[in-house]
Amino acid sequence: MSRRKRYSPEINKKTGVMVNVTSLTDMFTVILVFLLQTYNTSEVQIEPPADLRMPTSQSEGVLTQGLEVTLSKETLTIGKEILAQVKGADFAANDKDPKDPNFLPAFFKSLEKTSKETTVKAVKDGQILLIADRELPYAVIKKVMYTASMAGFPQVKLITSSQ
């Protein structure tokens, strides 16, 4: 009995393998551009009011620019402008919309006015830096975030201290 010879295709050993690096270079360029656009080097300085006790955090995230909104035990403010009064564990009745108790009309109007008047890209993109007292109930903070999202500010970042 004779053995049959296995089929093996002929390989020309004189030709070299060519690697096409164009697509690989394109991929690295896209990754580099993405990383450069998302990298943040600017520093943001925030000074909370003296009567405000911020929650603490262990995170080391870099703070970005945005509209600073302060929520203390007594008031909701943007800059020096008082927009709503906090009474106990809720906003004052005249600061809430009668049809929607989660909606704060004065805060909404101020956010709309600020978004039209500003030239800061982060504010135009809808970023808010919420500085809230740590003893406030979540229901109060939720009303601020709800109204902000209705005004076109969906990105709310809660500011904490790193003590």
N, C-alpha and C positions, 0 to 999 in steps of 0.2 A: 504494500500500500504506500502510495506516495503522498507526501504532504503537499498541500497546495500553498503556494506562496501568497502571503497576505498582500492586499492591495495597499499601497502607500503612495499618496500623490507625490509628484515630483516637486521639490521645493528648490527654488533657485536661491542658493545660499549667497550669491554675490550681491543681491539687492539689500539695501539697508531699510530699516523701519523709519518712516518719517512721522514725527509728532506735530500735529497742528496745534500751536499754542495760541492762535488768535482767539478762539472761544474762551480759553482759560484766562487770557489777559482781559477780555471783556468782562468776565465774571468778577475778577478781582477789582476792576475799576468800579463796577456797580457797588460792590461791598464797601469799597473805600469811600465813595460818595455818600452812601447811606450813613456810615459811621461818622463822617465829618458833619453831616447835617444834624444828627441827633446828639452830638457831643456838646455839652454845655460848659462854658468856662466862666460865665458871668456870675457874680456874687450878688445876692439879694440881702439887704439889711432890713429887718423888721423890728420895730420897737412896740411891743404891746403896752396898753395902758397899765398904770401901776396897780389898779384894783383887779386886774384880770389874772387868774391863775391858770396857766396853760397845762394840758396833760403832758406827761413825759413819754419819751420814746427812745429806743436804743438804735434806731435805724440811722444809717449814714448817707441817706439820699441827698442829692444836690437840689437845692431849691431853685425854682425857675421864676421868671417874672410873671406877674398876673395882677389882677385888681384885688387890693387888700380890703377885706370886709371884716369888721370886728364885731363879735357878738359877746357882750359881757352879761353879767347877771341883771343889768338894768336896761341896756340899750343895744340896738343894732345900728351900726354906723359904717359909712364909707368915708374915710378921711375924717373930717370934723363934722360932717352932716349927720345928724341923728334922724334915722328913718323910721324906727319903731321902738316902742317901750316894752320891756319884758317885765311882766308882773308875776312873781312867784315862779311857776313852772310853765308859763305860757306867755304869749304876746297879749298885749292889751286888746280888748274887744274892738276898739275903734281902729286899730292897725291891721285887722284881718278883714278879708272880704266876707260879707254876710252869706254869699252863696257858696263859697269855697273856703272853709276855715283854715286850710293849709296855705292859702295864697295871701301874700303881703303886697298890696297895691303900691304903696309908696316906695318900697324896695324895688319892685318891678320897674316903675317909672324911672327911678334913678339909674338902674342898670341899663335900660334902653338909652337914656340920655348919655351915659358914659360911653357906651359902645359906639354911638354916633360921633361923639366929639373927640375920641382918643385916636392917637396914631401908633400906639404901642401894639405890636403884632400879637403878643400873647393875649391882650385884652380883646382884640378883634377876633381871635380864635376861640374866645369864650373860656378863658382860664381865670378862676377865682382862687385867691389864697384866703381861706377862712380861718380867722384867729378866734377861737371860741373858748370860753371858760370851761374848765374841766368838770365843774359841778352842775352844769346845765343838763337837763334831761335830753335824751335823743329826739324826742318829739319836737322840741324847739329847733334843734339843728336841722331836722328833716324839713321843716317848713321853709327854712332859709334855702336849703338845697333845692327843694321843689320849685320855689319862686325863681331861683337863679336859672334852673333848667328851662323854665317857661320863657324867660327873657333872653334865651340864646347863650347861656353860660353853662354848658353841660359838664365842664371839667372843674370840679371843686376839689381843692387840695386842703386837707386839714393840717394846720401848722401846730407842731408840738415843740416843747423844749427838750433839750438833750441833757437834763440834769440827772 
